[in-house]
Amino acid sequence: MSDGTMDDLVLRDLDGDGVLTLTLNRPERRNAWTPALEEAYFTALDEAATDGAVRVIVVTGAGRAFCPGVDAERLSALAGRPLDLTGRRPHHHPWSLPKPMVAAINGACAGVGLIQALLCDVRFVARGARLATSFARRGLPAERGISWLLPRLIGVENALDLLLSGRTVPADEALRLGLVSRVAESGELLSAAQEYARDLARNCSPRSMAVIRHQVLADLDTGFGAAFDRSLAAMERFAGQPDFDEGVASFVERRAPAFEALPKDFEALPKNHDSAAAATRDGGA
């Protein structure tokens, strides 16, 4: 079965507020993951990262599924063969983006599909949708770093429960566990996720969101001291910048802010942030 063109595999819809909705578009295969879909999705993310018109990204699936994992036809072809990832980007590629991502999980979400949803910053799920890791039920290990990611989101015991059993989790349990933060009725899911994204796009600084996103991700692997230093460097960097001035002015004047678009060359975490932070800490008031 042909996968179609890259533009067909991931649909793009950008609204006037800067919310880009990316739709995984293989509904005849329930949006099952293939290398072609992966390339189309990651390419769409790369384009969004440098497009000043895009402020927030919403990811969903066409039809009645989000992504149930690797396409079963591909799984059959891979059985008994060594894994070859030559030329492919790592699955945590979405974390390299400087823009917030919101998942709108409209249906079945398992395996690599679940990993991609977990790599988004905020997750909405439709009531009736079901989530699963699935790996143990396919004779596979915990793939693509999910054994690192899942315990940090829902705790060690809950992560082991879902990984060892591979069981399906309904929307309300996913909310209770912390896999998602919002549950919506099926017909309202996408509009709810997009409205949340619009609030970010209209009222939050693109520079602030880019730095905050990468602060949180970087701080997962550091102690408090390093995180504190990083925050000092970020504070020093933002002092006197246009976004800070606009944020304060809009608050005082009781109006909506008018933040600038994120520059293409913006670095969320400059390479010299640690030394700058240490200097600020050691010599600060």
ABEGO torsion letter per residue (X at the ends): XBAEBAAAABBBBBBAAGBBBBBBBBAAAGGBBBAAAAAAAAAAAAAAAABAABABBBBBBBEABABAEBBAAAAAAABGBBBBABGBBBAAAAAABABBBBBBBABBBBEAAAAAAAABABBBBBBGBBBBAGAAAAGBBBBGGAAAAAAAAAEAAAAAAAAAAGBBBBAAAAAAAGABABBBBAAAAAAAAAAAAAAAAAABBAAAAAAAAAAAAAAAABBAAAAAAAAAAAAAAABGBAAAAAAAAAAAAGBBBBBBBBBAABBABBAAAAAAAAAAAAABX
